[in-house]
Amino acid sequence: MRKKFILEGLECANCAVKMERAISKLDGVKEATINFITQKLIIEGEDEKMPQIVQEAEKIIKKIECQVVMKKA
């Protein structure tokens, strides 16, 4: 399953890399990519684990850059 999100308020390219790395390591994630220019996050992962993956990804994003809002694209 592939999910796309908009990361509103993402201001730090280095933080985007940290987010991408952390989300990629989550259980069930095959691939996670963040495009800093378009502020898009794409998560590819196992269907049954996707709700948990999305929840954990939001926590990671908030921890790294608290003002960023993750919205469905």
PDB file of N, CA, C and O in Angstrom:
ATOM      1  N   MET A   1       0.847  -1.184   0.000  1.00  0.00           N
ATOM      2  CA  MET A   1       0.000   0.000   0.000  1.00  0.00           C
ATOM      3  C   MET A   1       0.888   1.240   0.000  1.00  0.00           C
ATOM      4  O   MET A   1       1.944   1.279   0.632  1.00  0.00           O
ATOM      5  N   ARG A   2       0.426   2.242  -0.724  1.00  0.00           N
ATOM      6  CA  ARG A   2       1.181   3.502  -0.804  1.00  0.00           C
ATOM      7  C   ARG A   2       0.280   4.640  -0.337  1.00  0.00           C
ATOM      8  O   ARG A   2      -0.850   4.791  -0.803  1.00  0.00           O
ATOM      9  N   LYS A   3       0.802   5.438   0.593  1.00  0.00           N
ATOM     10  CA  LYS A   3       0.060   6.600   1.110  1.00  0.00           C
ATOM     11  C   LYS A   3       0.874   7.855   0.861  1.00  0.00           C
ATOM     12  O   LYS A   3       2.098   7.855   0.985  1.00  0.00           O
ATOM     13  N   LYS A   4       0.170   8.929   0.506  1.00  0.00           N
ATOM     14  CA  LYS A   4       0.824  10.215   0.260  1.00  0.00           C
ATOM     15  C   LYS A   4       0.308  11.259   1.231  1.00  0.00           C
ATOM     16  O   LYS A   4      -0.882  11.312   1.539  1.00  0.00           O
ATOM     17  N   PHE A   5       1.225  12.087   1.707  1.00  0.00           N
ATOM     18  CA  PHE A   5       0.878  13.139   2.661  1.00  0.00           C
ATOM     19  C   PHE A   5       1.576  14.442   2.300  1.00  0.00           C
ATOM     20  O   PHE A   5       2.630  14.448   1.665  1.00  0.00           O
ATOM     21  N   ILE A   6       0.968  15.537   2.716  1.00  0.00           N
ATOM     22  CA  ILE A   6       1.573  16.870   2.594  1.00  0.00           C
ATOM     23  C   ILE A   6       2.095  17.223   3.986  1.00  0.00           C
ATOM     24  O   ILE A   6       1.386  17.051   4.978  1.00  0.00           O
ATOM     25  N   LEU A   7       3.316  17.709   4.061  1.00  0.00           N
ATOM     26  CA  LEU A   7       3.900  18.115   5.339  1.00  0.00           C
ATOM     27  C   LEU A   7       3.892  19.644   5.394  1.00  0.00           C
ATOM     28  O   LEU A   7       4.858  20.292   4.990  1.00  0.00           O
ATOM     29  N   GLU A   8       2.805  20.206   5.891  1.00  0.00           N
ATOM     30  CA  GLU A   8       2.662  21.667   5.978  1.00  0.00           C
ATOM     31  C   GLU A   8       3.561  22.235   7.062  1.00  0.00           C
ATOM     32  O   GLU A   8       3.559  21.766   8.200  1.00  0.00           O
ATOM     33  N   GLY A   9       4.329  23.252   6.691  1.00  0.00           N
ATOM     34  CA  GLY A   9       5.192  23.916   7.670  1.00  0.00           C
ATOM     35  C   GLY A   9       6.587  23.338   7.765  1.00  0.00           C
ATOM     36  O   GLY A   9       7.356  23.724   8.645  1.00  0.00           O
ATOM     37  N   LEU A  10       6.929  22.418   6.877  1.00  0.00           N
ATOM     38  CA  LEU A  10       8.269  21.823   6.875  1.00  0.00           C
ATOM     39  C   LEU A  10       9.273  22.874   6.403  1.00  0.00           C
ATOM     40  O   LEU A  10       9.201  23.343   5.267  1.00  0.00           O
ATOM     41  N   GLU A  11      10.208  23.241   7.282  1.00  0.00           N
ATOM     42  CA  GLU A  11      11.137  24.328   6.979  1.00  0.00           C
ATOM     43  C   GLU A  11      12.597  23.915   6.950  1.00  0.00           C
ATOM     44  O   GLU A  11      13.458  24.707   6.566  1.00  0.00           O
ATOM     45  N   CYS A  12      12.881  22.706   7.344  1.00  0.00           N
ATOM     46  CA  CYS A  12      14.273  22.290   7.526  1.00  0.00           C
ATOM     47  C   CYS A  12      14.574  21.045   6.682  1.00  0.00           C
ATOM     48  O   CYS A  12      14.011  19.976   6.917  1.00  0.00           O
ATOM     49  N   ALA A  13      15.467  21.198   5.701  1.00  0.00           N
ATOM     50  CA  ALA A  13      15.821  20.072   4.828  1.00  0.00           C
ATOM     51  C   ALA A  13      16.508  18.960   5.616  1.00  0.00           C
ATOM     52  O   ALA A  13      16.277  17.779   5.357  1.00  0.00           O
ATOM     53  N   ASN A  14      17.339  19.331   6.564  1.00  0.00           N
ATOM     54  CA  ASN A  14      18.030  18.358   7.400  1.00  0.00           C
ATOM     55  C   ASN A  14      17.025  17.559   8.241  1.00  0.00           C
ATOM     56  O   ASN A  14      17.171  16.351   8.423  1.00  0.00           O
ATOM     57  N   CYS A  15      16.010  18.253   8.745  1.00  0.00           N
ATOM     58  CA  CYS A  15      14.961  17.593   9.541  1.00  0.00           C
ATOM     59  C   CYS A  15      14.170  16.612   8.672  1.00  0.00           C
ATOM     60  O   CYS A  15      13.781  15.538   9.131  1.00  0.00           O
ATOM     61  N   ALA A  16      13.938  16.994   7.414  1.00  0.00           N
ATOM     62  CA  ALA A  16      13.222  16.123   6.479  1.00  0.00           C
ATOM     63  C   ALA A  16      13.983  14.810   6.288  1.00  0.00           C
ATOM     64  O   ALA A  16      13.375  13.741   6.216  1.00  0.00           O
ATOM     65  N   VAL A  17      15.307  14.892   6.207  1.00  0.00           N
ATOM     66  CA  VAL A  17      16.144  13.703   6.065  1.00  0.00           C
ATOM     67  C   VAL A  17      16.039  12.834   7.319  1.00  0.00           C
ATOM     68  O   VAL A  17      15.937  11.611   7.222  1.00  0.00           O
ATOM     69  N   LYS A  18      16.064  13.466   8.495  1.00  0.00           N
ATOM     70  CA  LYS A  18      15.923  12.728   9.757  1.00  0.00           C
ATOM     71  C   LYS A  18      14.581  12.015   9.823  1.00  0.00           C
ATOM     72  O   LYS A  18      14.502  10.857  10.234  1.00  0.00           O
ATOM     73  N   MET A  19      13.514  12.722   9.412  1.00  0.00           N
ATOM     74  CA  MET A  19      12.166  12.135   9.407  1.00  0.00           C
ATOM     75  C   MET A  19      12.114  10.927   8.479  1.00  0.00           C
ATOM     76  O   MET A  19      11.608   9.865   8.842  1.00  0.00           O
ATOM     77  N   GLU A  20      12.645  11.111   7.283  1.00  0.00           N
ATOM     78  CA  GLU A  20      12.640  10.048   6.274  1.00  0.00           C
ATOM     79  C   GLU A  20      13.350   8.801   6.796  1.00  0.00           C
ATOM     80  O   GLU A  20      12.845   7.686   6.656  1.00  0.00           O
ATOM     81  N   ARG A  21      14.516   8.995   7.395  1.00  0.00           N
ATOM     82  CA  ARG A  21      15.286   7.860   7.943  1.00  0.00           C
ATOM     83  C   ARG A  21      14.514   7.141   9.045  1.00  0.00           C
ATOM     84  O   ARG A  21      14.442   5.913   9.063  1.00  0.00           O
ATOM     85  N   ALA A  22      13.936   7.915   9.965  1.00  0.00           N
ATOM     86  CA  ALA A  22      13.209   7.326  11.096  1.00  0.00           C
ATOM     87  C   ALA A  22      11.958   6.581  10.633  1.00  0.00           C
ATOM     88  O   ALA A  22      11.671   5.487  11.119  1.00  0.00           O
ATOM     89  N   ILE A  23      11.220   7.165   9.701  1.00  0.00           N
ATOM     90  CA  ILE A  23       9.993   6.527   9.196  1.00  0.00           C
ATOM     91  C   ILE A  23      10.346   5.255   8.422  1.00  0.00           C
ATOM     92  O   ILE A  23       9.625   4.260   8.497  1.00  0.00           O
ATOM     93  N   SER A  24      11.443   5.288   7.685  1.00  0.00           N
ATOM     94  CA  SER A  24      11.887   4.116   6.918  1.00  0.00           C
ATOM     95  C   SER A  24      12.180   2.914   7.811  1.00  0.00           C
ATOM     96  O   SER A  24      12.048   1.768   7.381  1.00  0.00           O
ATOM     97  N   LYS A  25      12.576   3.179   9.054  1.00  0.00           N
ATOM     98  CA  LYS A  25      12.934   2.107   9.989  1.00  0.00           C
ATOM     99  C   LYS A  25      11.722   1.500  10.715  1.00  0.00           C
ATOM    100  O   LYS A  25      11.860   0.500  11.420  1.00  0.00           O
ATOM    101  N   LEU A  26      10.547   2.098  10.544  1.00  0.00           N
ATOM    102  CA  LEU A  26       9.360   1.585  11.220  1.00  0.00           C
ATOM    103  C   LEU A  26       8.996   0.198  10.709  1.00  0.00           C
ATOM    104  O   LEU A  26       9.220  -0.124   9.542  1.00  0.00           O
ATOM    105  N   ASP A  27       8.433  -0.620  11.596  1.00  0.00           N
ATOM    106  CA  ASP A  27       8.014  -1.974  11.259  1.00  0.00           C
ATOM    107  C   ASP A  27       6.930  -1.933  10.180  1.00  0.00           C
ATOM    108  O   ASP A  27       5.919  -1.249  10.339  1.00  0.00           O
ATOM    109  N   GLY A  28       7.140  -2.660   9.091  1.00  0.00           N
ATOM    110  CA  GLY A  28       6.151  -2.733   8.019  1.00  0.00           C
ATOM    111  C   GLY A  28       6.374  -1.750   6.886  1.00  0.00           C
ATOM    112  O   GLY A  28       5.686  -1.811   5.867  1.00  0.00           O
ATOM    113  N   VAL A  29       7.337  -0.838   7.053  1.00  0.00           N
ATOM    114  CA  VAL A  29       7.609   0.158   6.005  1.00  0.00           C
ATOM    115  C   VAL A  29       8.611  -0.415   4.998  1.00  0.00           C
ATOM    116  O   VAL A  29       9.698  -0.861   5.364  1.00  0.00           O
ATOM    117  N   LYS A  30       8.216  -0.391   3.727  1.00  0.00           N
ATOM    118  CA  LYS A  30       9.121  -0.836   2.666  1.00  0.00           C
ATOM    119  C   LYS A  30       9.984   0.332   2.219  1.00  0.00           C
ATOM    120  O   LYS A  30      11.184   0.188   1.988  1.00  0.00           O
ATOM    121  N   GLU A  31       9.341   1.507   2.099  1.00  0.00           N
ATOM    122  CA  GLU A  31      10.068   2.704   1.677  1.00  0.00           C
ATOM    123  C   GLU A  31       9.331   3.956   2.139  1.00  0.00           C
ATOM    124  O   GLU A  31       8.101   4.012   2.128  1.00  0.00           O
ATOM    125  N   ALA A  32      10.100   4.949   2.541  1.00  0.00           N
ATOM    126  CA  ALA A  32       9.529   6.254   2.906  1.00  0.00           C
ATOM    127  C   ALA A  32      10.399   7.324   2.264  1.00  0.00           C
ATOM    128  O   ALA A  32      11.622   7.313   2.406  1.00  0.00           O
ATOM    129  N   THR A  33       9.756   8.253   1.552  1.00  0.00           N
ATOM    130  CA  THR A  33      10.507   9.328   0.919  1.00  0.00           C
ATOM    131  C   THR A  33       9.834  10.668   1.206  1.00  0.00           C
ATOM    132  O   THR A  33       8.610  10.792   1.168  1.00  0.00           O
ATOM    133  N   ILE A  34      10.659  11.656   1.490  1.00  0.00           N
ATOM    134  CA  ILE A  34      10.172  13.015   1.697  1.00  0.00           C
ATOM    135  C   ILE A  34      10.836  13.896   0.649  1.00  0.00           C
ATOM    136  O   ILE A  34      12.060  13.921   0.521  1.00  0.00           O
ATOM    137  N   ASN A  35      10.007  14.616  -0.096  1.00  0.00           N
ATOM    138  CA  ASN A  35      10.518  15.597  -1.045  1.00  0.00           C
ATOM    139  C   ASN A  35      10.398  16.954  -0.359  1.00  0.00           C
ATOM    140  O   ASN A  35       9.298  17.477  -0.184  1.00  0.00           O
ATOM    141  N   PHE A  36      11.532  17.512   0.024  1.00  0.00           N
ATOM    142  CA  PHE A  36      11.529  18.773   0.769  1.00  0.00           C
ATOM    143  C   PHE A  36      10.946  19.924  -0.050  1.00  0.00           C
ATOM    144  O   PHE A  36      10.253  20.781   0.498  1.00  0.00           O
ATOM    145  N   ILE A  37      11.212  19.952  -1.335  1.00  0.00           N
ATOM    146  CA  ILE A  37      10.742  21.039  -2.204  1.00  0.00           C
ATOM    147  C   ILE A  37       9.209  21.047  -2.302  1.00  0.00           C
ATOM    148  O   ILE A  37       8.578  22.095  -2.159  1.00  0.00           O
ATOM    149  N   THR A  38       8.619  19.873  -2.545  1.00  0.00           N
ATOM    150  CA  THR A  38       7.152  19.791  -2.690  1.00  0.00           C
ATOM    151  C   THR A  38       6.454  19.548  -1.357  1.00  0.00           C
ATOM    152  O   THR A  38       5.227  19.603  -1.274  1.00  0.00           O
ATOM    153  N   GLN A  39       7.242  19.278  -0.311  1.00  0.00           N
ATOM    154  CA  GLN A  39       6.732  18.982   1.040  1.00  0.00           C
ATOM    155  C   GLN A  39       5.806  17.769   1.046  1.00  0.00           C
ATOM    156  O   GLN A  39       4.788  17.752   1.738  1.00  0.00           O
ATOM    157  N   LYS A  40       6.178  16.747   0.257  1.00  0.00           N
ATOM    158  CA  LYS A  40       5.369  15.532   0.190  1.00  0.00           C
ATOM    159  C   LYS A  40       6.100  14.365   0.823  1.00  0.00           C
ATOM    160  O   LYS A  40       7.310  14.200   0.669  1.00  0.00           O
ATOM    161  N   LEU A  41       5.332  13.565   1.538  1.00  0.00           N
ATOM    162  CA  LEU A  41       5.821  12.332   2.149  1.00  0.00           C
ATOM    163  C   LEU A  41       5.082  11.190   1.492  1.00  0.00           C
ATOM    164  O   LEU A  41       3.854  11.206   1.408  1.00  0.00           O
ATOM    165  N   ILE A  42       5.823  10.195   1.022  1.00  0.00           N
ATOM    166  CA  ILE A  42       5.213   8.993   0.464  1.00  0.00           C
ATOM    167  C   ILE A  42       5.711   7.810   1.287  1.00  0.00           C
ATOM    168  O   ILE A  42       6.914   7.601   1.446  1.00  0.00           O
ATOM    169  N   ILE A  43       4.756   7.042   1.805  1.00  0.00           N
ATOM    170  CA  ILE A  43       5.083   5.855   2.588  1.00  0.00           C
ATOM    171  C   ILE A  43       4.558   4.637   1.846  1.00  0.00           C
ATOM    172  O   ILE A  43       3.382   4.563   1.490  1.00  0.00           O
ATOM    173  N   GLU A  44       5.449   3.690   1.622  1.00  0.00           N
ATOM    174  CA  GLU A  44       5.049   2.427   1.027  1.00  0.00           C
ATOM    175  C   GLU A  44       5.263   1.356   2.083  1.00  0.00           C
ATOM    176  O   GLU A  44       6.362   1.206   2.618  1.00  0.00           O
ATOM    177  N   GLY A  45       4.193   0.605   2.381  1.00  0.00           N
ATOM    178  CA  GLY A  45       4.310  -0.389   3.432  1.00  0.00           C
ATOM    179  C   GLY A  45       3.234  -1.446   3.366  1.00  0.00           C
ATOM    180  O   GLY A  45       2.405  -1.469   2.456  1.00  0.00           O
ATOM    181  N   GLU A  46       3.268  -2.329   4.360  1.00  0.00           N
ATOM    182  CA  GLU A  46       2.311  -3.430   4.441  1.00  0.00           C
ATOM    183  C   GLU A  46       0.916  -2.893   4.763  1.00  0.00           C
ATOM    184  O   GLU A  46       0.744  -2.058   5.651  1.00  0.00           O
ATOM    185  N   ASP A  47      -0.082  -3.395   4.013  1.00  0.00           N
ATOM    186  CA  ASP A  47      -1.473  -2.938   4.153  1.00  0.00           C
ATOM    187  C   ASP A  47      -1.978  -2.990   5.587  1.00  0.00           C
ATOM    188  O   ASP A  47      -2.511  -2.008   6.105  1.00  0.00           O
ATOM    189  N   GLU A  48      -1.807  -4.144   6.223  1.00  0.00           N
ATOM    190  CA  GLU A  48      -2.378  -4.328   7.570  1.00  0.00           C
ATOM    191  C   GLU A  48      -1.687  -3.486   8.643  1.00  0.00           C
ATOM    192  O   GLU A  48      -2.262  -3.242   9.704  1.00  0.00           O
ATOM    193  N   LYS A  49      -0.479  -3.047   8.378  1.00  0.00           N
ATOM    194  CA  LYS A  49       0.260  -2.239   9.360  1.00  0.00           C
ATOM    195  C   LYS A  49       0.162  -0.740   9.082  1.00  0.00           C
ATOM    196  O   LYS A  49       0.646   0.066   9.877  1.00  0.00           O
ATOM    197  N   MET A  50      -0.449  -0.360   7.981  1.00  0.00           N
ATOM    198  CA  MET A  50      -0.465   1.047   7.566  1.00  0.00           C
ATOM    199  C   MET A  50      -1.061   2.000   8.607  1.00  0.00           C
ATOM    200  O   MET A  50      -0.489   3.069   8.824  1.00  0.00           O
ATOM    201  N   PRO A  51      -2.191   1.664   9.267  1.00  0.00           N
ATOM    202  CA  PRO A  51      -2.700   2.607  10.289  1.00  0.00           C
ATOM    203  C   PRO A  51      -1.665   2.899  11.390  1.00  0.00           C
ATOM    204  O   PRO A  51      -1.518   4.043  11.820  1.00  0.00           O
ATOM    205  N   GLN A  52      -0.957   1.861  11.835  1.00  0.00           N
ATOM    206  CA  GLN A  52       0.080   2.037  12.860  1.00  0.00           C
ATOM    207  C   GLN A  52       1.262   2.843  12.313  1.00  0.00           C
ATOM    208  O   GLN A  52       1.815   3.702  13.001  1.00  0.00           O
ATOM    209  N   ILE A  53       1.636   2.552  11.074  1.00  0.00           N
ATOM    210  CA  ILE A  53       2.757   3.250  10.439  1.00  0.00           C
ATOM    211  C   ILE A  53       2.469   4.742  10.364  1.00  0.00           C
ATOM    212  O   ILE A  53       3.326   5.563  10.690  1.00  0.00           O
ATOM    213  N   VAL A  54       1.251   5.094   9.929  1.00  0.00           N
ATOM    214  CA  VAL A  54       0.866   6.502   9.794  1.00  0.00           C
ATOM    215  C   VAL A  54       0.897   7.194  11.158  1.00  0.00           C
ATOM    216  O   VAL A  54       1.373   8.322  11.281  1.00  0.00           O
ATOM    217  N   GLN A  55       0.389   6.509  12.169  1.00  0.00           N
ATOM    218  CA  GLN A  55       0.373   7.055  13.540  1.00  0.00           C
ATOM    219  C   GLN A  55       1.802   7.305  14.042  1.00  0.00           C
ATOM    220  O   GLN A  55       2.097   8.366  14.592  1.00  0.00           O
ATOM    221  N   GLU A  56       2.670   6.331  13.850  1.00  0.00           N
ATOM    222  CA  GLU A  56       4.067   6.460  14.286  1.00  0.00           C
ATOM    223  C   GLU A  56       4.803   7.543  13.489  1.00  0.00           C
ATOM    224  O   GLU A  56       5.617   8.285  14.039  1.00  0.00           O
ATOM    225  N   ALA A  57       4.507   7.623  12.187  1.00  0.00           N
ATOM    226  CA  ALA A  57       5.141   8.640  11.340  1.00  0.00           C
ATOM    227  C   ALA A  57       4.786  10.037  11.839  1.00  0.00           C
ATOM    228  O   ALA A  57       5.638  10.925  11.881  1.00  0.00           O
ATOM    229  N   GLU A  58       3.515  10.226  12.220  1.00  0.00           N
ATOM    230  CA  GLU A  58       3.087  11.530  12.753  1.00  0.00           C
ATOM    231  C   GLU A  58       3.852  11.887  14.022  1.00  0.00           C
ATOM    232  O   GLU A  58       4.256  13.034  14.210  1.00  0.00           O
ATOM    233  N   LYS A  59       4.049  10.899  14.890  1.00  0.00           N
ATOM    234  CA  LYS A  59       4.796  11.123  16.140  1.00  0.00           C
ATOM    235  C   LYS A  59       6.235  11.530  15.837  1.00  0.00           C
ATOM    236  O   LYS A  59       6.769  12.454  16.452  1.00  0.00           O
ATOM    237  N   ILE A  60       6.855  10.842  14.891  1.00  0.00           N
ATOM    238  CA  ILE A  60       8.242  11.139  14.504  1.00  0.00           C
ATOM    239  C   ILE A  60       8.345  12.573  13.976  1.00  0.00           C
ATOM    240  O   ILE A  60       9.242  13.325  14.356  1.00  0.00           O
ATOM    241  N   ILE A  61       7.418  12.932  13.102  1.00  0.00           N
ATOM    242  CA  ILE A  61       7.426  14.267  12.500  1.00  0.00           C
ATOM    243  C   ILE A  61       7.267  15.345  13.569  1.00  0.00           C
ATOM    244  O   ILE A  61       7.993  16.340  13.559  1.00  0.00           O
ATOM    245  N   LYS A  62       6.326  15.154  14.489  1.00  0.00           N
ATOM    246  CA  LYS A  62       6.080  16.123  15.571  1.00  0.00           C
ATOM    247  C   LYS A  62       7.292  16.252  16.493  1.00  0.00           C
ATOM    248  O   LYS A  62       7.602  17.337  16.985  1.00  0.00           O
ATOM    249  N   LYS A  63       7.972  15.122  16.716  1.00  0.00           N
ATOM    250  CA  LYS A  63       9.142  15.117  17.603  1.00  0.00           C
ATOM    251  C   LYS A  63      10.295  15.917  16.984  1.00  0.00           C
ATOM    252  O   LYS A  63      11.014  16.629  17.686  1.00  0.00           O
ATOM    253  N   ILE A  64      10.461  15.791  15.664  1.00  0.00           N
ATOM    254  CA  ILE A  64      11.562  16.462  14.982  1.00  0.00           C
ATOM    255  C   ILE A  64      11.237  17.928  14.688  1.00  0.00           C
ATOM    256  O   ILE A  64      12.070  18.806  14.915  1.00  0.00           O
ATOM    257  N   GLU A  65      10.032  18.194  14.183  1.00  0.00           N
ATOM    258  CA  GLU A  65       9.599  19.570  13.897  1.00  0.00           C
ATOM    259  C   GLU A  65       8.151  19.703  14.356  1.00  0.00           C
ATOM    260  O   GLU A  65       7.226  19.335  13.633  1.00  0.00           O
ATOM    261  N   CYS A  66       7.963  20.234  15.565  1.00  0.00           N
ATOM    262  CA  CYS A  66       6.643  20.250  16.205  1.00  0.00           C
ATOM    263  C   CYS A  66       5.569  21.033  15.460  1.00  0.00           C
ATOM    264  O   CYS A  66       4.384  20.760  15.649  1.00  0.00           O
ATOM    265  N   GLN A  67       5.943  21.997  14.621  1.00  0.00           N
ATOM    266  CA  GLN A  67       4.947  22.816  13.929  1.00  0.00           C
ATOM    267  C   GLN A  67       4.432  22.180  12.630  1.00  0.00           C
ATOM    268  O   GLN A  67       3.481  22.680  12.031  1.00  0.00           O
ATOM    269  N   VAL A  68       5.047  21.098  12.205  1.00  0.00           N
ATOM    270  CA  VAL A  68       4.648  20.455  10.937  1.00  0.00           C
ATOM    271  C   VAL A  68       3.339  19.705  11.100  1.00  0.00           C
ATOM    272  O   VAL A  68       3.144  18.969  12.068  1.00  0.00           O
ATOM    273  N   VAL A  69       2.436  19.902  10.133  1.00  0.00           N
ATOM    274  CA  VAL A  69       1.148  19.217  10.124  1.00  0.00           C
ATOM    275  C   VAL A  69       1.140  18.241   8.958  1.00  0.00           C
ATOM    276  O   VAL A  69       1.391  18.614   7.812  1.00  0.00           O
ATOM    277  N   MET A  70       0.844  16.975   9.275  1.00  0.00           N
ATOM    278  CA  MET A  70       0.801  15.924   8.258  1.00  0.00           C
ATOM    279  C   MET A  70      -0.633  15.760   7.786  1.00  0.00           C
ATOM    280  O   MET A  70      -1.506  15.365   8.558  1.00  0.00           O
ATOM    281  N   LYS A  71      -0.878  16.069   6.500  1.00  0.00           N
ATOM    282  CA  LYS A  71      -2.221  15.974   5.933  1.00  0.00           C
ATOM    283  C   LYS A  71      -2.236  15.020   4.767  1.00  0.00           C
ATOM    284  O   LYS A  71      -1.249  14.908   4.040  1.00  0.00           O
ATOM    285  N   LYS A  72      -3.354  14.323   4.578  1.00  0.00           N
ATOM    286  CA  LYS A  72      -3.471  13.422   3.439  1.00  0.00           C
ATOM    287  C   LYS A  72      -3.420  14.216   2.145  1.00  0.00           C
ATOM    288  O   LYS A  72      -4.039  15.273   2.020  1.00  0.00           O
ATOM    289  N   ALA A  73      -2.676  13.692   1.189  1.00  0.00           N
ATOM    290  CA  ALA A  73      -2.542  14.376  -0.121  1.00  0.00           C
ATOM    291  C   ALA A  73      -3.623  13.912  -1.070  1.00  0.00           C
ATOM    292  O   ALA A  73      -3.679  14.367  -2.213  1.00  0.00           O
TER     293      ALA A  73
END
